């Protein structure tokens, strides 16, 4: 495993995952931790970020927002 470039905290379907991403492009992210508690996942991500001296990237579950706005509901600039 190469040098850790950043930590990713990903939310999917109410669960939170903490992943280590390396500078090597050919390696997959290393799965480290998962929980249903957001605060606990944030604390683990912060700990890994301090340990590896890198940043945290937060990724939300985009499926939750996919049904909220359809292209038909989006008004044109003239209507807005």
PyMOL commands that set and color helices and strands:
alter all, ss='L'
color gray80, all
select helices_A, chain A and resi 38-52+62-65
alter helices_A, ss='H'
color red, helices_A
select strands_A, chain A and resi 4-12+15-22+30-35+55-59
alter strands_A, ss='S'
color yellow, strands_A
deselect
rebuild
show_as cartoon
